[in-house]
Amino acid sequence: MSACARCGAALRSHARFCGACGAAADDDCAGCGAPLRPGARFCGACGAPTAADGGTVVAPAPATAHGTGPFLYVLPAGAAPALVAAVPGRVLQAAPGDALAAVQAALRADVGLEAVCLVGDDEALPFSRVEDPCGYDDAVLTDVFYGMRTTPTAAERMAGDVVPDVPVSRIPSDDPALVRRLLGATLYPSWSGGLGVSAAVWREATTEVLSRIGAGLEPHLSPPRARAEVEAHLRARPGRLLFNVHGTLQEPAWYGEGDGRFPEVLRPSGVEVAEGAVVFSEACYGATLADGAESIAPTFLERGAGCFVGSTVIAWGSSRGGPPLLADDLATHFYRALDEGRPGAVALHEARLALVEAAGGGLSAPLHNTAISFVYYGAPQQAGALARARAQLRARLTPGAWQVLSTGRVAMRALSGEVRDADAVARRLEQLLDARPADARVVRYGSGAASVLCEVGAGPVMRRAGVDVDATGRILRGFVSR
């Protein structure tokens, strides 16, 4: 077993990232010196592009800053003058490989900063990338670290250190007109004329979320609803929207689920919303921008929305017929915070804080991913100082007390060697997926507790499910991917 060149922790066989500090394995990053895994296109520590394709890595240019104010706007180095002119106040320009370090240095130097707004896509200002403790995505992509003064290790994140010092938002565009519009946007204030769309299998959870946030509407279920009917409702230009549906990296489409079917419910061409609309999507990859992938998320902004909240990777939520969990709870906390008068980026910030506080200790792998993979696209709007809340949270959670101890894929027939009462766990997973998976991934996250995760291929999306169990093998909850 090899060791991480940065922190010395043992690396699992074929590990792409160090499980202790998040550094990528093998080779060195030209931007920050961290080790890189073979073939990596980005540094796992700083997000800098690499020479994996045989090209030449250019050392990042020094970051430059100008202006003053409580918001820090981060633009790509060499941004067009029209884009620079569109952004008011304090501006920091940085090359892709230098952006995270430059922003964190600015946060350490100025305790008065209240929010960070990234202006650019994943290529211009890369998401931070850390190893996926669930074991499904190549990496978890997040903007959270841009709001932290230092990047937490994997052990610190699993202990609950996933709440930024300040809220982070991103405008994933270099179009000056769109940037100016979003900076001046007023978010839609109510659920009057709003829209909720849910896969039929998650009707109970979606209905409960809409009830908890006082939306006063029933979700449109798919099936029977399909794309034509959903897009017809969008033509009424709703002002607040909740989508609890499937997403995929293969194409820019969202899907329902029910009766063994996965009908399409939305593509970019069907997006229409009210000016300043607020959109929250629980779809897997709902907010993806990676590698220039087509995505529905930017289309919402281009068609008039004031903000979009979604996940960059696989999203996790309630199982069929189950109560709201994970992404469902994040949506609930987000819309509640909006109705309490919080600006959009702050609402997601406080939703993340509420989700982690409710855990009362270390984070399971799906909860960790939920906390860091959901991002806010839009402008920051009056952020306010929130560092005290995060400091209070960190004081309650001991770093290192909870961490990922081991991750490995096992055949379902061998699950009994990994988890007590494995038969009950296997039956529950089969119920969640309507099929018996061949194998499972066991992620241990502290004090004998574990998440058991598995997947089966069906329809246009890969379906994944999991259960959390305690040290005695008792099933605590079940959840499925979006």
C-alpha positions in Angstrom: 0.0 0.0 0.0 1.5 3.4 -1.0 1.5 6.6 0.9 0.3 10.1 0.1 3.2 12.4 -0.8 1.5 15.3 1.0 0.4 14.0 4.4 1.9 10.5 4.5 -1.5 8.7 5.0 -1.9 5.2 3.5 -3.5 5.2 0.0 -5.9 2.4 -1.1 -5.0 0.4 -4.2 -5.8 2.5 -7.3 -6.8 5.5 -5.2 -7.2 8.6 -7.2 -7.2 10.9 -4.2 -5.8 10.7 -0.7 -8.7 9.9 1.7 -7.0 11.9 4.5 -6.1 15.2 2.9 -7.8 15.1 -0.6 -4.5 15.4 -2.5 -4.4 13.6 -5.9 -2.1 10.6 -6.2 1.1 10.4 -8.2 3.1 13.1 -10.1 3.1 16.8 -9.0 0.9 19.8 -9.8 2.7 22.6 -11.6 0.5 25.1 -9.8 0.7 24.1 -6.2 3.1 21.1 -6.0 0.5 18.6 -4.8 0.8 15.0 -6.2 -1.4 14.1 -9.2 -2.9 10.8 -10.2 -1.9 9.4 -13.6 -4.0 10.9 -16.4 -5.5 13.6 -14.2 -6.9 16.6 -16.0 -7.1 18.7 -12.9 -5.2 19.0 -9.6 -7.3 17.6 -6.8 -5.8 20.1 -4.4 -6.0 23.4 -6.2 -8.1 22.6 -9.4 -5.3 23.6 -11.8 -5.3 21.9 -15.3 -2.6 19.4 -15.9 -0.6 18.2 -18.9 -2.3 14.8 -18.9 -3.0 15.0 -22.7 0.7 15.6 -23.5 0.3 19.4 -23.6 2.3 22.0 -21.6 1.2 23.2 -18.2 1.7 26.9 -17.8 2.3 28.1 -14.3 -0.6 30.3 -13.1 -0.2 34.0 -13.5 -0.3 36.1 -10.3 -3.7 37.1 -9.2 -4.6 40.8 -9.4 -7.2 42.7 -7.4 -8.8 46.1 -7.4 -11.7 47.9 -5.7 -13.2 47.6 -2.3 -16.3 46.3 -0.7 -17.7 43.4 1.3 -18.2 41.1 -1.7 -15.3 39.6 -3.6 -15.9 39.0 -7.3 -13.5 36.5 -8.8 -13.0 36.8 -12.6 -10.6 34.8 -14.9 -7.3 36.4 -15.6 -7.4 38.4 -18.8 -11.2 38.8 -18.6 -12.6 41.0 -21.3 -12.8 44.7 -20.3 -16.6 44.6 -20.7 -16.9 41.8 -18.2 -14.6 43.6 -15.7 -16.7 46.7 -16.1 -19.9 44.8 -15.5 -18.8 43.8 -12.0 -19.0 46.4 -9.2 -16.8 46.7 -6.2 -13.9 44.5 -5.3 -12.6 42.3 -8.2 -9.9 39.6 -8.1 -8.6 38.2 -11.4 -6.9 34.8 -11.3 -5.7 32.0 -13.6 -7.5 28.7 -13.2 -4.8 27.0 -11.2 -4.3 30.0 -8.9 -8.0 31.0 -8.2 -8.7 28.9 -5.0 -5.4 29.9 -3.3 -5.9 33.6 -4.2 -9.5 33.7 -2.9 -8.5 31.9 0.4 -5.6 34.3 0.8 -8.0 37.2 0.4 -10.4 35.8 3.0 -7.5 35.4 5.5 -6.4 38.9 4.9 -9.7 40.6 5.1 -12.1 39.4 7.8 -14.7 41.9 6.5 -15.4 40.0 3.3 -19.0 38.8 3.5 -19.4 36.7 0.3 -17.5 35.4 -2.7 -19.0 35.4 -6.2 -17.2 33.5 -9.0 -17.8 34.8 -12.5 -17.0 32.0 -15.0 -17.5 28.3 -15.7 -15.6 25.3 -14.5 -12.8 25.8 -17.1 -12.2 29.4 -16.2 -12.6 29.1 -12.4 -12.5 25.3 -11.7 -14.6 23.6 -9.0 -12.5 22.1 -6.3 -12.3 18.3 -6.7 -12.1 15.8 -3.8 -12.5 12.0 -3.8 -16.0 10.7 -3.7 -16.5 8.7 -0.4 -19.5 7.1 -2.0 -17.2 5.7 -4.7 -19.3 6.5 -7.7 -18.1 9.8 -9.2 -14.5 10.4 -10.3 -14.6 13.3 -7.8 -17.0 15.5 -5.9 -17.0 19.0 -7.5 -17.7 21.8 -5.1 -17.5 25.6 -4.7 -17.5 25.4 -0.9 -13.8 25.8 -0.5 -13.8 29.2 -2.2 -15.7 30.4 0.9 -13.1 28.9 3.4 -9.9 30.4 4.6 -8.2 27.0 4.3 -9.2 23.8 2.7 -10.3 21.1 5.2 -8.9 17.6 5.0 -11.1 14.6 4.3 -11.1 13.8 8.0 -12.2 17.3 8.9 -14.9 17.3 6.3 -16.3 13.9 7.5 -16.3 15.4 11.0 -18.6 18.2 9.7 -16.3 20.9 8.5 -18.2 21.5 5.2 -19.7 24.9 6.0 -17.9 27.9 4.4 -16.8 30.9 6.4 -18.8 33.1 3.9 -21.5 32.2 1.3 -20.3 31.4 -2.2 -22.2 32.0 -5.4 -21.2 31.5 -9.1 -22.3 33.2 -12.3 -21.3 30.5 -14.8 -21.0 32.8 -17.8 -18.6 35.5 -19.3 -21.5 37.3 -21.0 -21.4 40.9 -19.5 -25.2 41.4 -20.2 -26.1 38.3 -18.3 -23.8 39.1 -15.4 -25.2 42.6 -15.1 -28.8 41.3 -15.1 -28.0 38.7 -12.4 -26.3 41.3 -10.3 -29.4 43.4 -10.4 -31.9 40.6 -10.1 -34.6 40.5 -7.4 -35.6 36.9 -6.5 -39.2 36.0 -7.0 -40.8 36.5 -3.5 -43.5 33.8 -3.3 -44.9 30.4 -4.5 -47.9 32.1 -6.2 -47.9 30.4 -9.6 -45.0 28.1 -8.6 -44.2 24.7 -9.9 -43.2 21.4 -8.3 -42.2 18.4 -10.4 -41.4 15.0 -9.0 -40.7 11.5 -10.1 -43.8 9.5 -9.1 -41.7 7.2 -6.9 -40.8 10.2 -4.7 -44.3 11.6 -4.4 -44.5 11.4 -0.6 -41.2 13.2 0.0 -41.8 15.9 -2.6 -45.3 16.5 -1.2 -44.0 16.8 2.3 -41.3 19.2 1.2 -43.8 21.4 -0.6 -46.0 21.3 2.5 -43.1 22.2 4.9 -42.2 25.3 2.8 -45.8 26.5 2.5 -45.8 26.2 -1.3 -49.5 25.4 -1.3 -49.4 23.2 -4.4 -49.2 19.5 -5.3 -46.3 18.2 -7.3 -46.8 17.2 -11.0 -45.8 13.5 -11.0 -43.9 11.8 -13.8 -45.3 9.4 -14.9 -48.0 10.1 -15.9 -46.6 13.6 -16.7 -44.0 13.7 -19.4 -41.9 16.4 -21.1 -44.7 18.0 -23.2 -46.9 18.5 -20.1 -44.2 19.8 -17.8 -42.9 22.2 -20.5 -46.5 23.4 -21.0 -46.6 24.4 -17.3 -43.2 26.2 -17.7 -44.7 28.3 -20.5 -46.8 29.9 -17.7 -43.5 31.3 -16.4 -43.5 30.1 -12.8 -41.5 32.1 -10.2 -40.5 29.4 -7.8 -39.7 25.8 -8.9 -38.7 22.5 -7.2 -37.6 19.5 -9.3 -37.2 16.2 -7.6 -36.3 14.1 -10.6 -33.5 12.1 -12.2 -30.5 13.6 -14.0 -27.6 12.1 -16.0 -24.2 13.1 -17.4 -25.0 11.5 -20.7 -27.3 14.2 -22.0 -29.0 17.5 -20.8 -32.3 16.0 -19.8 -34.2 15.2 -16.6 -36.4 12.2 -16.1 -39.2 10.9 -13.9 -39.6 7.4 -12.6 -42.6 5.1 -12.0 -44.2 1.9 -13.3 -40.8 0.8 -14.6 -40.7 3.9 -16.9 -38.4 6.9 -17.0 -40.2 9.5 -19.1 -38.3 12.7 -20.0 -39.6 15.7 -18.1 -37.4 18.5 -19.3 -34.7 19.6 -21.8 -33.0 23.0 -22.2 -35.2 24.0 -25.1 -38.3 23.8 -22.9 -37.1 26.1 -20.2 -39.3 29.2 -19.5 -39.5 31.0 -16.2 -40.5 34.3 -14.6 -38.0 37.1 -14.3 -36.0 36.5 -11.1 -37.3 32.9 -10.7 -35.8 30.7 -8.0 -35.0 27.1 -9.2 -34.0 24.2 -6.9 -33.2 20.9 -8.6 -32.5 17.6 -6.7 -31.5 15.9 -10.0 -28.2 14.1 -10.2 -25.8 16.3 -12.1 -28.4 19.0 -12.2 -25.8 21.8 -11.9 -23.0 20.1 -13.9 -20.6 22.3 -15.8 -17.7 19.9 -15.9 -15.7 19.4 -19.1 -18.1 21.7 -20.9 -20.9 19.2 -20.5 -24.3 20.4 -21.7 -26.5 21.4 -18.8 -30.0 22.6 -18.1 -28.8 24.9 -15.3 -27.3 27.7 -17.3 -30.4 27.8 -19.5 -32.6 28.7 -16.5 -30.3 31.7 -15.9 -30.3 32.7 -19.6 -34.1 32.6 -19.7 -34.6 34.9 -16.8 -34.1 33.0 -13.5 -32.5 34.9 -10.7 -30.7 31.8 -9.3 -30.4 28.1 -9.7 -29.4 25.6 -6.9 -28.4 22.0 -7.9 -25.8 19.3 -7.5 -22.6 18.9 -9.5 -22.6 15.1 -9.0 -24.9 12.3 -7.9 -27.6 13.7 -5.5 -29.1 11.6 -2.7 -32.6 11.8 -1.2 -35.5 9.8 0.2 -36.3 6.3 -0.9 -39.7 5.3 -2.4 -42.4 6.2 0.1 -39.9 7.5 2.6 -39.7 10.8 4.5 -37.6 13.7 3.2 -33.9 13.1 3.5 -30.6 14.8 2.4 -31.3 16.8 -0.8 -35.0 16.9 0.2 -34.1 18.5 3.5 -31.6 20.9 1.9 -34.4 22.2 -0.4 -36.7 22.6 2.6 -34.1 24.6 4.6 -33.2 26.7 1.5 -36.8 27.8 0.8 -37.5 28.4 4.5 -34.4 30.6 4.7 -35.6 32.6 1.7 -39.0 33.2 3.3 -37.2 34.4 6.4 -35.7 37.2 4.4 -32.3 35.7 3.6 -30.7 36.4 0.2 -30.3 33.4 -2.1 -26.6 32.6 -1.5 -27.1 33.0 2.2 -30.2 30.8 2.1 -28.1 27.9 0.7 -25.4 28.7 3.2 -27.8 28.4 6.1 -29.5 25.3 4.6 -26.1 23.6 4.5 -25.5 24.6 8.1 -28.9 23.3 9.2 -28.3 20.0 7.4 -24.9 19.4 9.2 -26.2 20.6 12.6 -29.0 18.1 12.4 -26.5 15.2 11.9 -25.3 15.9 15.4 -21.8 14.4 14.7 -19.8 12.9 11.9 -21.2 12.8 8.4 -22.1 9.8 6.4 -20.7 9.7 2.9 -24.1 10.7 1.2 -24.6 13.5 3.7 -21.0 14.7 3.1 -21.6 14.8 -0.6 -25.0 16.6 -0.2 -23.4 19.3 1.9 -20.7 20.2 -0.6 -22.0 19.2 -4.1 -25.0 21.6 -4.1 -23.9 25.0 -5.6 -25.6 28.3 -6.0 -25.7 29.9 -9.5 -26.5 33.6 -9.3 -25.3 36.8 -7.6 -24.5 37.1 -3.9 -27.0 39.9 -2.8 -26.5 41.3 0.7 -24.6 38.5 2.4 -24.2 39.5 6.0 -21.5 38.0 8.3 -22.0 34.3 9.0 -18.6 33.2 10.3 -19.9 33.0 13.9 -22.4 30.3 13.0 -19.7 28.2 11.4 -17.3 28.7 14.3 -20.0 27.5 16.7 -20.5 24.4 14.5 -16.8 23.6 14.5 -16.7 23.9 18.3 -19.3 21.2 18.6 -17.7 18.8 16.2 -14.3 17.3 17.0 -12.1 17.0 13.8 -10.8 13.5 13.5 -13.5 12.0 15.6 -15.4 10.9 12.5 -13.8 10.0 9.2 -13.9 7.5 6.4 -12.1 4.5 7.8 -12.4 2.1 4.8 -14.1 1.9 1.5 -14.3 -1.3 -0.6 -16.7 -3.0 -3.0 -17.9 -6.4 -2.0 -20.1 -9.1 -3.5 -23.6 -9.1 -2.0 -23.1 -12.7 -0.9 -20.0 -11.6 1.1 -21.8 -8.6 2.8 -22.2 -10.6 6.0 -18.5 -10.2 6.5 -18.8 -6.5 6.4 -22.1 -5.6 8.1 -24.1 -7.2 10.8 -27.5 -8.5 9.8 -26.4 -8.3 6.2 -29.5 -10.3 5.0 -31.8 -7.5 6.2 -29.6 -4.9 4.6 -29.6 -6.8 1.3 -33.4 -7.2 1.3 -33.8 -3.4 2.0 -31.5 -2.6 -0.9 -33.4 -4.9 -3.2 -36.6 -3.2 -2.2 -35.2 0.2 -2.9 -34.0 -0.8 -6.4 -36.7 -3.4 -7.4 -33.8 -5.6 -8.3 -31.0 -7.5 -6.5 -27.6 -5.8 -7.0 -24.6 -7.9 -7.6 -22.3 -6.0 -5.3 -22.2 -3.2 -2.8 -19.8 -0.5 -1.5 -19.4 -0.3 2.2 -18.3 3.1 3.6 -17.5 3.1 7.3 -17.7 6.6 8.8 -17.1 6.2 12.5 -17.9 4.2 15.7 -18.8 1.1 13.7 -21.5 2.9 11.6 -21.6 2.5 7.9 -23.3 3.3 4.6 -24.0 0.4 2.2 -24.3 1.6 -1.3 -25.2 -0.3 -4.6 -26.4 0.3 -8.1 -28.3 -1.3 -10.9 -28.7 -0.3 -14.6 -32.2 0.5 -15.7 -33.8 2.9 -18.2 -31.8 6.0 -19.2 -30.2 6.4 -15.8 -28.1 4.3 -13.5 -30.1 3.8 -10.3 -28.3 3.8 -7.0 -29.5 3.2 -3.4 -28.1 2.9 0.0 -28.8 2.3 3.7 -27.1 3.7 6.8 -26.6 1.2 9.6 -25.3 1.6 13.1 -22.7 -0.4 14.9 -25.2 -3.2 15.8 -26.3 -3.5 12.1 -29.6 -1.9 12.7 -30.9 -0.1 9.6 -31.3 3.6 10.3 -32.6 4.9 7.0 -32.7 4.2 3.3 -32.0 6.6 0.4 -31.7 6.6 -3.3 -29.9 8.7 -6.0 -31.7 11.4 -8.0 
